[in-house]
């Protein structure tokens, strides 16, 4: 893009106020009405539901799809961002339910980030390979037996015995 064709700083402040739908008051301010509007839109319009299922089949998550649908509602001035945040779980669950009933394979988009004991042991083994426990009497088997992540964190976070030697180190 040519640098001389870019908008002038502050140019957006010279346009007519309330020129865009999101700058005006929303059509729906009640979350219950917004939920009814979306559920009716999906229930009464099979093409809309089929398009959503096509997106899910293509690999888009239910979370992304819900976010996109609600963002379009805000951009079109149907509801505010606040209402969109309030109704997001209901719309998300509705899309999941309809996809499950229709037999569409989908990814929810909310993965569980908790580490299992097996993953904790893998982390401990990697730390041992990086010689984080060099000079200590613990062996790899001892580290793998640690089931509590806090013990592992304490072992890693211990103060080093040697003095720091950087530019900003205290002497």
KAMO-V428324 format. One line per field, one symbol per residue. ss: DSSP state (a for helix, b for strand, c for the rest). psi: psi as a letter, one per 30 degrees, with the letter a starting at -180 (. if undefined). Layout:
ss = ???
psi = ???
This chain:
ss = ccaaacccccaaaaccccccaaacccccccaaaaaaaaaaaaaacaaaaaaaaaaaaccccaaaaaaaaaaaaaacccccaaaaaaaaaaaaaaaaaaaaaaccccccccccccccaaaaaaaaaaaaaccccccccccaaaaaacccaaaaaaaaccccccccccccccc
psi = kkffflkkkfeffflklhflefflklekfkeeeeeeeeeeeeefjfeeeeeeeeeefffkleeeeeeeeeeeeeefgelleeeeeefeeeeeeeeeeeeeefgkklkefjkkgkkleeeeeeeeeeeeeghfgkflfkleeeeffjfkeeeeeeeeglkkflkkhaegkk.
